Amino acid sequence: MFIFSGSNRRLLIDMFNNREKPLYELCDQMTLGKISEEAYIPYFDQVAIETWGKKLSTEAINKIFQLTEKHPRRVYNLCFYLWRLNENKKLPPKENEVQEAWDCFVAKRLKNTRDALSSLSKGQLKLLAFIALGHHEELSGQQAQRQLILASSSLTRFLKILEDEDYIEMANNRANIIDPLVKEVLSKYERSVLAQ
């Protein structure tokens, strides 16, 4: 038995649903959601006790989940920075230190994230920034058209592209940015993106 997994859904879907690929319809597909908080907490407890002799506070753990939105790669990234910045301290980090570690991580990844976003068209980037600022519904409606100065047909096309490229996920006509790092970078620099 072989198990294929990954976070690039477009690539995985193409591997098994494209008639031209050798694995076309040869595998059962199982889509998994994000790892639950209950699965993370025992691991956090174990590593915190090994590092500081005490568990992380509930507030610190909740802050990790809030900032990373339980995105597995971002949980790993944040915890890496959190442990590295606090490894020589006697007590586990507090909630504010979780925020500091996240800010440090975002600052280190800002250029790379901006470079990755530069492959998007201006319209796609404007729409993605609009979503990052909390607009999740009616994204091809009149209000979005006015604010973004884009036609409904363009917005619909851009939504499809952003979903296909794994920037957003659509559920119940609601768009959410998949990667909290992308959302953080866009929400911090939204004025320049939306002004273009």
Phi, psi and omega in degrees: 000140176240143175238124176255130178217162179170169182261355177269091186297323181300316180296315180294317179298318180297322181300323188251346183246358180267120183303335183274356182263147184293340181264012183306120176055028179260356185229151169281141181253139176226121179261124180254144176275192179290153178295137183287157177300322182298332179281328181285320191303314179300325178291314176304315180301313182299311183290323178295318178295320178295326184275312187242355181080005180215158176284159170292150176290158176302321180296318179294317179296315178299324178294321176301313181293322180296313184290321185269347184053030180060021174291117189307315181294322181284329172299314178300310182302312182297315181294324177301311179294318182299313180292318182297318181286342186239009187295333181266005179271160183272338182242153177297153181296149177267177183305316182294330178286332173296315178298317179299319179295319178297314179299320178296315179299313181298317180299320180292329184261003184301310182297314180298319181292317177298320178299317179296321180288340181292346177284347178278152175288165179302318180294318178297318180294319178298317180294318179297319177295322178300317178294318180301330181276006174105006177269110187244342186235161178051048187281353172246011181283178185297320181297315179295320179300316180294313185291324183265350183054051179224147179286154179303318181296323178293316180298318178298317179295317180295321177301316180296316180297314181296325177289315179298328181271008178064030172273325180229161169235141180253131175214124180054047180059028179237129181260134176229140176285131184288315187263115181296338175294315177299315180298317180297314181297315180293320182289333177282336185238026186296326183299317180291323181289314183287340179281346183290000000 
